[in-house]
């Protein structure tokens, strides 16, 4: 018993301590936690206007021509004069290059002599044939001799035909000794100079008609499918406002897209240059012009409904410049919607926002 009393005292003390702690905790005054307020992000919005617009894209176009004029030497001879230089533009009829035709005239004289000789031989054989036929008729000669003369005459006539063709060719070559421009030409390169000896078929100079100048660009296949039906309305525009109309499209596609050509006839562009231009596409209905800050990626924007953001899928078709500002042209928005133009990295569906400054036009 004497050991039990101290243990009871300890238990009572612990019980009183625990009970006191629980009573104090239960009677402690409650501190109210203030409610958490959702943050509202200050943003600017723009009222959507849906219009029929002509989308634009910045492109790099190559200056080219479908074909060049390449002058070749018609005969072997010496170059007598080359009055043109690369970069010059010549008018129709102007002299491009002159060859010394001395050698060609020797060939011409030989060709004329060959024709005259064969014509004389044919006349002689015709007389022989007529005489031989008379002898056969009198039975003074056999018919085999007539057949032999006829065969020889046929051979001579064939040789005469070839000789006349050769004469015609040499006459044409001699006429080409002085080479003149058939149309307005811009000289690209001159491969020979005065005093040089050239061989038949050797390249002398190359040029092109400025009326044939074109600008070529490659556009994505998807863009071409959208614009192909109205391709005639496509055009390129330079910084000075000059318009280059659509000419044609390639018959086959490449991995990079479809190659298009635009007419640059009569322009001062230089063959081979790369030009930064604006490609204007055919007009498209139901387009909205919005700042690029409104775009998230290239396929969606956010509109403000009430005080919340809502994601809307759009299709970017190009851009347009208004009052010095470059705006994106997108499909998928409706007139009157309030599109977010403040670019928020944290923008998500349902984010609470506060529109500042009202609607912007």
C-alpha positions as CSV (number, residue, x, y, z in Angstrom):
1,X,0.0,0.0,0.0
2,X,2.8,2.4,0.9
3,X,4.1,2.1,-2.8
4,X,0.7,2.5,-4.3
5,X,0.0,6.0,-3.0
6,X,2.9,7.8,-4.8
7,X,1.8,6.2,-8.2
8,X,-1.8,7.4,-7.7
9,X,-0.5,10.9,-7.0
10,X,1.5,10.9,-10.3
11,X,-1.5,9.6,-12.3
12,X,-3.7,12.3,-10.8
13,X,-1.2,15.0,-11.6
14,X,-0.9,13.9,-15.2
15,X,-4.7,13.6,-15.6
16,X,-5.1,17.1,-14.3
17,X,-2.4,18.5,-16.6
18,X,-3.9,16.9,-19.7
19,X,-7.4,18.0,-18.8
20,X,-6.2,21.5,-18.2
21,X,-4.5,21.6,-21.6
22,X,-7.6,20.3,-23.3
23,X,-9.8,22.9,-21.5
24,X,-7.5,25.7,-22.5
25,X,-7.4,24.6,-26.1
26,X,-11.2,24.3,-26.3
27,X,-11.7,27.8,-24.8
28,X,-9.1,29.5,-26.9
29,X,-10.6,32.4,-29.0
30,X,-10.9,31.6,-32.7
31,X,-9.0,33.8,-35.2
32,X,-10.9,34.2,-38.5
33,X,-8.8,33.5,-41.7
34,X,-9.4,36.2,-44.3
35,X,-10.8,34.8,-47.6
36,X,-8.4,34.4,-50.5
37,X,-9.2,36.8,-53.3
38,X,-8.6,35.6,-56.9
39,X,-6.2,37.9,-58.8
40,X,-7.5,39.8,-61.8
41,X,-4.9,40.4,-64.5
42,X,-5.1,43.9,-66.1
43,X,-5.4,43.5,-69.9
44,X,-6.3,45.3,-73.1
45,X,-8.8,44.0,-75.6
46,X,-9.8,44.8,-79.1
47,X,-13.2,44.7,-80.7
48,X,-13.2,42.2,-83.6
49,X,-14.2,43.5,-87.0
50,X,-14.7,40.9,-89.7
51,X,-13.8,42.1,-93.3
52,X,-13.0,40.9,-96.8
53,X,-9.2,41.5,-97.0
54,X,-6.2,40.6,-99.1
55,X,-3.7,38.7,-97.0
56,X,0.0,39.6,-97.5
57,X,3.2,37.7,-96.9
58,X,6.8,38.8,-97.1
59,X,8.7,36.7,-99.6
60,X,12.1,36.6,-101.4
61,X,11.8,36.5,-105.2
62,X,14.5,35.5,-107.7
63,X,14.8,37.5,-110.9
64,X,14.9,35.2,-113.8
65,X,14.0,34.8,-117.5
66,X,12.4,31.7,-119.1
67,X,15.1,31.6,-121.8
68,X,18.2,33.5,-122.9
69,X,19.4,34.5,-126.4
70,X,22.8,32.7,-127.0
71,X,24.6,33.7,-130.2
72,X,26.9,31.1,-131.7
73,X,29.4,31.4,-134.5
74,X,27.8,30.3,-137.8
75,X,31.2,29.6,-139.3
76,X,34.9,29.5,-138.5
77,X,36.5,33.0,-138.7
78,X,38.0,36.0,-136.9
79,X,36.0,38.3,-134.7
80,X,36.0,41.7,-136.3
81,X,34.0,43.9,-133.9
82,X,32.1,43.6,-130.6
83,X,30.4,46.9,-129.9
84,X,28.4,45.7,-126.9
85,X,29.4,45.0,-123.3
86,X,27.7,43.2,-120.4
87,X,24.9,45.2,-118.8
88,X,24.2,47.2,-121.9
89,X,20.6,47.4,-123.4
90,X,20.4,47.5,-127.1
91,X,17.5,48.4,-129.4
92,X,16.2,46.2,-132.2
93,X,18.5,46.2,-135.2
94,X,21.6,47.3,-133.3
95,X,24.9,45.5,-134.1
96,X,25.9,42.9,-131.5
97,X,29.0,41.3,-133.1
98,X,30.6,41.1,-136.6
99,X,32.7,38.3,-137.9
100,X,35.2,38.6,-140.8
101,X,33.4,36.7,-143.6
102,X,36.5,36.2,-145.8
103,X,36.7,32.5,-145.0
104,X,32.9,32.1,-145.3
105,X,33.0,33.8,-148.8
106,X,35.7,31.3,-149.9
107,X,33.3,28.5,-148.8
108,X,30.5,30.3,-150.6
109,X,32.5,30.4,-153.9
110,X,33.3,26.7,-153.6
111,X,29.6,25.8,-152.9
112,X,28.5,27.9,-156.0
113,X,31.2,26.2,-158.1
114,X,30.1,22.7,-157.0
115,X,26.5,23.5,-157.9
116,X,27.5,24.9,-161.3
117,X,29.7,21.9,-162.0
118,X,27.0,19.4,-161.2
119,X,24.4,21.3,-163.3
120,X,26.8,21.1,-166.3
121,X,27.3,17.4,-165.8
122,X,23.6,16.8,-165.6
123,X,23.0,18.7,-168.9
124,X,25.7,16.6,-170.6
125,X,24.4,13.3,-169.3
126,X,20.9,14.3,-170.4
127,X,22.2,14.8,-173.9
128,X,24.0,11.5,-173.8
129,X,20.9,9.8,-172.6
130,X,18.8,11.3,-175.4
131,X,21.3,10.2,-178.0
132,X,21.6,6.7,-176.6
133,X,17.8,6.3,-176.7
134,X,17.8,7.1,-180.4
135,X,20.5,4.5,-181.0
136,X,18.5,1.9,-179.1
137,X,15.4,2.8,-181.2
138,X,17.5,2.0,-184.3
139,X,18.8,-1.1,-182.7
140,X,22.3,0.2,-182.8
141,X,22.7,0.0,-179.0
142,X,21.3,-2.2,-176.3
143,X,19.0,-1.0,-173.5
144,X,21.5,-1.7,-170.8
145,X,23.5,1.4,-171.8
146,X,20.3,3.5,-171.4
147,X,19.7,2.1,-167.9
148,X,23.3,2.9,-166.9
149,X,23.0,6.5,-168.1
150,X,19.7,6.9,-166.3
151,X,21.3,5.6,-163.0
152,X,24.3,8.0,-163.4
153,X,21.9,10.9,-164.1
154,X,19.9,10.1,-160.9
155,X,23.1,10.1,-158.9
156,X,24.1,13.4,-160.3
157,X,20.7,14.9,-159.5
158,X,21.0,13.7,-155.9
159,X,24.5,15.2,-155.6
160,X,23.1,18.5,-157.0
161,X,20.4,18.5,-154.4
162,X,22.9,18.2,-151.6
163,X,25.2,20.8,-153.2
164,X,22.3,23.3,-153.4
165,X,21.4,22.6,-149.7
166,X,25.1,23.3,-148.8
167,X,25.1,26.5,-150.9
168,X,21.9,27.7,-149.2
169,X,23.5,27.0,-145.7
170,X,26.7,28.9,-146.6
171,X,24.7,31.8,-148.0
172,X,22.8,32.0,-144.7
173,X,26.1,31.8,-142.7
174,X,27.6,34.7,-144.7
175,X,24.5,36.7,-144.0
176,X,25.1,36.1,-140.3
177,X,28.5,37.6,-140.3
178,X,26.9,40.8,-138.9
179,X,24.7,39.8,-136.0
180,X,22.0,42.2,-135.0
181,X,19.4,42.3,-132.2
182,X,16.0,41.0,-133.3
183,X,14.4,42.8,-130.3
184,X,15.4,44.9,-127.4
185,X,18.1,42.9,-125.5
186,X,20.1,43.3,-122.3
187,X,23.6,41.8,-122.6
188,X,24.5,39.3,-120.0
189,X,27.9,38.1,-121.0
190,X,30.4,38.5,-124.0
191,X,32.7,35.5,-124.4
192,X,34.9,36.8,-127.2
193,X,36.7,39.9,-128.3
194,X,38.0,41.5,-131.5
195,X,40.8,39.6,-133.1
196,X,39.9,36.2,-131.7
197,X,39.5,33.1,-133.9
198,X,36.2,31.3,-133.3
199,X,35.0,27.8,-134.4
200,X,31.6,27.0,-135.8
201,X,29.0,26.7,-133.0
202,X,31.2,28.5,-130.4
203,X,29.2,30.7,-128.0
204,X,29.8,34.3,-128.7
205,X,27.5,36.2,-126.3
206,X,24.3,35.8,-124.2
207,X,21.5,38.2,-123.7
208,X,17.8,38.4,-122.8
209,X,14.8,40.4,-123.7
210,X,13.7,42.7,-120.8
211,X,10.1,41.9,-121.7
212,X,10.8,38.3,-120.6
213,X,11.9,39.2,-117.0
214,X,10.1,37.4,-114.3
215,X,10.1,37.0,-110.5
216,X,9.9,33.5,-109.1
217,X,8.9,32.5,-105.6
218,X,8.1,29.2,-103.8
219,X,5.0,29.2,-101.7
220,X,3.7,26.4,-99.3
221,X,1.5,23.8,-100.9
222,X,-1.4,24.7,-98.5
223,X,-1.3,28.4,-99.5
224,X,-1.3,27.5,-103.2
225,X,-4.4,25.2,-102.7
226,X,-6.2,28.1,-101.1
227,X,-5.3,30.6,-103.8
228,X,-5.2,28.5,-107.0
229,X,-8.8,29.2,-108.0
230,X,-8.1,33.0,-107.9
231,X,-4.5,32.9,-108.9
232,X,-4.9,35.7,-111.4
233,X,-5.5,38.0,-108.5
234,X,-2.2,37.2,-106.9
235,X,0.6,39.8,-107.3
236,X,3.9,40.9,-105.9
237,X,4.5,44.5,-104.7
238,X,7.8,46.2,-104.0
239,X,8.6,49.0,-101.6
240,X,7.9,51.7,-104.2
241,X,4.4,50.3,-104.9
242,X,5.2,48.7,-108.3
243,X,3.0,45.7,-109.0
244,X,4.2,42.5,-110.6
245,X,1.1,40.4,-111.8
246,X,0.9,36.7,-111.6
247,X,2.1,34.9,-114.7
248,X,2.0,31.1,-114.2
249,X,2.6,28.2,-111.7
250,X,4.9,25.2,-112.0
251,X,3.2,22.0,-113.2
252,X,4.7,20.0,-110.4
253,X,5.3,20.5,-106.7
254,X,8.6,20.3,-104.9
255,X,9.3,19.4,-101.3
256,X,9.4,23.1,-100.5
257,X,6.1,23.9,-102.2
258,X,4.9,25.3,-105.5
259,X,7.0,27.6,-107.7
260,X,5.1,30.7,-109.0
261,X,6.2,33.3,-111.6
262,X,5.2,36.9,-111.8
263,X,5.8,39.2,-114.8
264,X,8.5,41.9,-114.4
265,X,8.4,42.9,-118.0
266,X,10.3,46.1,-118.7
267,X,11.6,46.6,-115.2
268,X,15.1,47.6,-114.3
269,X,15.7,44.5,-112.2
270,X,18.9,42.6,-112.7
271,X,18.9,39.0,-113.7
272,X,19.8,36.7,-110.8
273,X,19.0,39.3,-108.0
274,X,17.0,38.3,-104.9
275,X,14.3,40.8,-104.1
276,X,12.4,41.2,-100.8
277,X,8.8,41.8,-101.8
278,X,5.2,41.6,-100.5
279,X,3.1,38.7,-101.9
280,X,-0.6,39.8,-102.0
281,X,-3.0,36.9,-102.1
282,X,-6.6,36.9,-103.4
283,X,-9.2,38.6,-101.2
284,X,-10.6,36.3,-98.4
285,X,-13.9,36.8,-96.6
286,X,-14.4,36.8,-92.8
287,X,-10.9,37.9,-91.8
288,X,-10.0,39.8,-88.7
289,X,-7.0,42.0,-88.4
290,X,-5.4,41.7,-84.9
291,X,-2.0,42.6,-83.4
292,X,0.5,39.9,-83.4
293,X,0.5,40.1,-79.6
294,X,-3.0,38.5,-79.7
295,X,-1.6,35.3,-81.3
296,X,-0.5,32.4,-79.2
297,X,1.5,30.2,-81.5
298,X,-0.1,30.5,-84.9
299,X,-3.4,28.7,-84.2
300,X,-5.2,30.3,-81.3
301,X,-6.1,33.6,-79.5
302,X,-8.1,34.4,-76.3
303,X,-11.3,36.3,-76.1
304,X,-12.7,37.9,-73.0
305,X,-16.2,36.8,-71.9
306,X,-17.4,38.4,-68.7
307,X,-14.2,38.6,-66.7
308,X,-12.7,35.3,-68.0
309,X,-10.5,34.2,-70.9
310,X,-11.7,31.7,-73.5
311,X,-9.4,30.1,-76.0
312,X,-10.5,30.3,-79.6
313,X,-8.8,28.3,-82.5
314,X,-7.9,30.5,-85.5
315,X,-6.1,30.1,-88.8
316,X,-3.4,32.6,-89.7
317,X,-3.5,33.5,-93.4
318,X,-1.1,36.4,-93.6
319,X,-0.8,40.0,-92.6
320,X,-1.7,43.5,-93.6
321,X,-0.2,46.9,-92.9
322,X,-2.4,49.7,-91.5
323,X,-1.2,53.1,-90.4
324,X,2.3,51.8,-90.2
325,X,1.3,48.8,-88.0
326,X,1.7,45.2,-89.2
327,X,-1.4,43.2,-88.2
328,X,-2.1,39.5,-88.4
329,X,-5.0,38.3,-90.5
330,X,-6.9,35.3,-89.0
331,X,-10.0,33.3,-89.6
332,X,-12.2,31.9,-86.8
333,X,-13.3,35.0,-85.0
334,X,-16.8,36.6,-85.0
335,X,-17.6,40.3,-85.2
336,X,-17.9,42.0,-81.8
337,X,-15.8,39.5,-79.9
338,X,-13.3,41.1,-77.5
339,X,-9.9,39.6,-78.3
340,X,-7.1,39.8,-75.8
341,X,-4.2,41.9,-77.2
342,X,-2.1,42.0,-74.1
343,X,0.2,39.0,-74.4
344,X,0.0,37.0,-71.2
345,X,2.5,34.1,-70.9
346,X,0.2,32.6,-68.2
347,X,-3.0,32.9,-70.3
348,X,-5.3,29.9,-70.0
349,X,-9.0,29.1,-70.3
350,X,-10.9,30.7,-67.4
351,X,-8.2,33.1,-66.2
352,X,-9.7,36.1,-64.5
353,X,-8.9,39.5,-66.1
354,X,-9.7,43.1,-65.7
355,X,-10.1,45.1,-69.0
356,X,-8.2,48.4,-68.8
357,X,-9.0,51.4,-71.0
358,X,-12.1,49.9,-72.7
359,X,-12.3,48.4,-76.2
360,X,-9.7,49.4,-78.7
361,X,-10.6,49.7,-82.4
